[in-house]
């Protein structure tokens, strides 16, 4: 049992890293908004069931529904849509590599909107390195592929900015409410599901059933595991290893996505993309350095 938290840590990295190939495969059959709808639907179910079992859902929490609505937009609807659309336009491994920029954009927004955040030399270098790595992956001078590549990168950056903004909003307005993280996630996914049910165009959504492999990937891989169970594992890791250690799980998904894309699927990933991924790791280490030192 003493190794269970570390096994959970590694398992979560693999689960999150595999999300991109599921989104890539599904994009051949259904729209990005439909992918997000199915992801949230099957991710919400295990979270709601668990929250109900441990009795953290309370009617009194509904007075904060405005905050839940904002979090559902930032941390679920916009975030998942940006990544689903980005994965449909880019190689899955490249999209996964770009997901590693989330801490970079979270810091950028934190510096702008949270007074306690300070820009150190390490953080400044990290931000510049991170932005340069995104530029390398965008490859704006690649000729015919440039427009699609840049559009995909823009959607991935949009998703990263959205989840980054949710961290800032949560720190300022949601965490002070002292509501259980499981309950917050349940409300976030539940409200997002309602929004998606209203705004999603359902035409052609049944195409997902034409390929059993893709259907299982969306329902089990992306929904139940990649969203619902992943949240539960993440909170377990925070409880057992601490928030700082848990946050370092973000180093794993880009590597897993690249391995799946290059080795298993056979995507033609450029050498510069591997180099840019390495720069992203370096950038994240630099922007997190202050927090780690403070934690000691």
N, C-alpha and C positions, 0 to 999 in steps of 0.2 A: 504493500500500500504506500510505502514511503516514496516510491518512484511514480506513483499515479499522477501527481501534479506535472511532472516533467513529460510524462507520456501524453497527458492532455495538452500540454504546451505544443509539443511537436505535432500532435494530431490536428490541433486547431490551425496551425500553419499550413498543413497539407490540405485541409478542408477549404480554407479561404483561397489557397493558391489554385485549387482545381475549379473554382467558380467560373473562371474566364473561359475555359474550354466548353463548359456547359452553355454559357451565354452565346459563345461563337456558334456552336452547333444549332442552337435553337433559333438564332437569327436567320438561318436559311429557311425556316418554316413559318415563323410568326414575327410580329413587329416587336420593337424594343419595349414599348409600353405594355404589351401583352406578356412579355417575359417578366417584367417587373411585377405585374399583377399576380401571376402564378407564383413567383418567388415569395411575395409577401403573404399570399394566401396560405401556402404550405409552411411558411416560416412562422406565421402567427399561431397556428394550431398547437404545436408543442409548447410554445411559450405560454399561451393562454391556459392550457391544461396544467402546466406546472404551477403557474401563478395561482390558479384556482385551488390546487391541492394544498399549497402552503398558506393560503388565505391572506394574500397581500393586496388583493383587489378590494378597494373600498369606495363606496358611493361618495364619501366626503371628498375624495380626490378630484371629483368632477368640477369643482370650483376652479381648478387650474387647467381646464380643458383648452384654454387659449394657448398656454405654453405647450401642451401636448400636440396641438395642431401645428405650431411652428416647428417643433422637433420632428414631427412626422414628415413635413415638407423637406426640411434640410437634411435630416439623417436617414431618410428612407426614400421618399418619392424622387426627389431631384438627384440624390446620391446614386441610387440604384439605376435610375434612367441614364444618367451620364455614363456610368460604367457599361451598361448593356449596349447603348448606342456606340460607345467607343470600341467595345469588343467586336461589334458587328463590322466596323470599318477597318480595324487593325488586326494583325496577327494576334492570336490569343496570348502568346508569350510576351509580346511587346506591350499589350494592354495590361497584363499582370505586372510587368516591370514598372509601368507608369503608376500603378496603384501604390507603389512604395513612396510616392511623393506626398502622401496624405499628411505625415507629420510636418513636412516643410511648409505646406500651405496653411496648416493649422497654426504654426508659429507665426507666419506672416500676418494672418488675421488677428492672432492674439496680440501681437505687437501694436496693431492698429487700434484695437478696441478694448484691451484689458490693461489698465494702468499699472498693475504689478509686474507685467512682463517687461523685460529689459533686453536691449540688443547688445550682446557682447561681440567681441571680435570673432570668436568661434562661430557664433550664430550667423553673423553677417557673411562670413565665408561660406558657411553651410547653405544659406539661402542662395547665394550666387552660383555655387556649384550645382545645387538642385535645379535652378532655373536653366542653367546651361545644359544639363543632362536632358531636360525636356526638349530644348531646342534641337539637340542632336537627334533625338528620336523622331521629332517632327520632320526632320530632313526636308526643309523647304526648297531645296535646290535639286530635287531628284527627278525633275521632268514630269512625265505623264502621271506618276503615282503621287506627286506632291499634294494635289488638292485633297485626295482621299485621306492621305496620311495626316495632313495638317488638321482636317476636320475631325478625324478620330482622336487625335491628341487633344484638340480643343474640348471635346466631350469628356475625355478622361480628366482633364484639368478642371472642368466644370464640376464633375462628380467629386473630385478631391477638395475643391474649394467649398462645396456644399457641406460635406461632412466636417470639414475644418471649421466652417461657420457654426455648425451645430455644437462643436466642442465649446466655442466661445459663448454661445447662447446658453448652453447648459450650465456652464460655470457661473454665469452671472444671474440666471433666473431660475434654473431648474434644481440644481444641487442644493441651494438654500432651503428648498421645500422639505428636505429630509424624507423623501419618499423612497421606498425600496427600489433598487435598480431593476429587479424583476418586474415590479409593477410598472415602472416607467417604460420599460421595453414593451410590455403588453399594451399599454395605452398608445405608445408611439406606432407600433405595427398595426394596432386595431384601427386607429384614426387614418393611417396611411391606406389601409385596405378599403375603407369607406371612400376615400378620395379617389383611389384608383378605379373602384367599381363604377364611379360616376363619369370619370374623364376618359376611360379607355375605350377605344373603338374595338368591338368584338369581332368584326368581320375577319374571317379566316383563322380565328384562334383555334378552331378544331383541327387545323393542319398538324398541330403538335402530336396528335394521336396517330399520324401516319408512320411515325418512326418510333418504335418502342424504346430504343436506346436513348434517343433524345428526350422522350417523355419521362423516362426514369431519371435521367440526368437533371431535368428541371424540377420534378416533384421531390425526389429524394436528395440528389446532390446539391442543387441550388437552394431549394426550399427548406425541407426538413433539416438537412445537415448544415448547409452553407449559411442559413439564416437563423432558424429556430434553435437547433441544438448548439450551433456555434456561439450564440449569445450566452447560453447556459454554461458552456465550457469556459468562455472568457471570464464570466463572473466567478466561476470556481477557481480559476487560475489567480485572479486578483485576490481572492480570499486566502489562498494557500501560499502564494509567492509574493504578493504585494503588487501595487499598481505599477511601479517602475519596471519591475521584471516582466509583468504581463504586457506592458506596452511594447516590449522588444519583440513580441511575436510578429510584429509587422515586417520584420526582416525576412521572414520565411516565405510568405506567399509569392513575392516576385521571383524567387529562385525556383519554387515549385512550378509556377506558371511557365517559366522559360524551359524547364526540363520537359514538362508535358508537351509544350508547343514544338520544341526542337527534336526531342528524342522519340516521344510516343506518337505524335501526330505528324511529324516530319515537316514542320513549317520552316521556310527559308529565312531564318533570322540572321540579320547582318552582324558582322563583327562589331560595328559601331554601337549596335543596340546592347550587346553584352558590356561594352565599355561604359555606355551611359548608365546601365543598371548598377555597375560598380560605383560610378560617381554618385548615384542616388543613395547607395548605402553609406558612402562617405559623408554625404550631406546630412543624412538623418543622424549619424553619429555625432556630427558637429553641433547640430541644432539641439540635440538632447543632452549635450555634455554638461550644461549648467544644471539641469534638473538632476542628473545623476550625482554630481558633486554635492548639490544641496541635500540630496537624500542621505548621503553618508554622514 
